[in-house]
Amino acid sequence: MKNESDDPEKQNQQVIKCRAAVAWEPRKPLVIEEIEVAPPQANEVRIKIVATAVCRSDLYYLLENMHEDGYPTILGHEAAGIVESVGPGVTEFLPGDKVIPLFISQCRECRFCKSPKTNQCEKTCSLVRQEGMPAPDSRFTCKGKKVLPFVGTSTFSEYTVVNQIAVAKIDPAAPLDKVCLLGCGICTGYGAAVNTAKVEPGSTCAVFGLGAVGLAAVMGCKAAGAKRIFAVDINPDKFGKAKVFGATDFVNPKDHDKPISQVLTEMTNGGVDYSLECIGNVDIMRSALESCIPGWGVSVIVGWTDLKDFAARPVQLIAGRTWKGSLFGGFKSKDGVPQMVKAYLDKKVKVDEFITHNMTLDQVNDAIELMKKSKCIRTVLSVSPQ
């Protein structure tokens, strides 16, 4: 549903009318609407989204986030597409390039981007708008009303506009309906094990929560050479999937009448070397920390939440454990995502195995329900034909 022009020079000056799933208000179903997408401005790229997945962070913003001034908006941040046009000042991308939008930018100029110690960037869009923050600039309108972008990506739309510092160009051989998952979940879990925890060969690991991020963390632990990987979840149906990614042991907390940290400590003669919390539950974060061996155990918080404080006893850290956080698996986005795409094409990381459902953009609310009920790992939505 694109407005065509016979003049290629004017193509990027056009407003595009297309379909998108609009969140008009929190805790309500998304609505498929016709929207207008303005041309890309300076340093922006307009992308035709081919495929996008539903991530739990989308659900967090829609269902749990208490800030209600970020609506209407277009959710979605785990996607892949094709550059349709570019704005002034863009030299890295050309129409036709295959790309993945990034919810963490990499401007390469700020003190964070220049530091090897972090993958954060001063220009990254915030997931949660704090009170008093100015509304982000938007290229979307619907029914005469401005529609806000979501983390700078808004991929539940046939077209979106993204700043060039938040776009990764990928191998043209990459299947977009698969590698879209590398825009968030897989990189987040895999990198948390490899980049943040720095899992060592021969070590023992525990991964709490076997959604896409947790399974990716299992895969990362295996790739790093862990000899024993405990997959922890209250849904035993996920254990078969975890085995595919490298889990060696399976623990259901419901099967035990003692704290899961105590169970793991007894099973490992003192605790695991590394634990990764991939749920976003503050109580489980503490359990994961307590599952680590004193002296050198490392526990990584991977699951996203901003609703509650967490707590631990000081002695648990004084004894030598390390508690760390991981955002997007520690990958510097524009550098790391193309590397992960190449690793997938070289069959060094799994991607296809995460996809349990394929739907269309029209079925986005069905996909959200599947995730709410933990009946999927990842659902990929077909948005536009290539």
Disulfide bonds with the S-S distance in Angstrom:
none
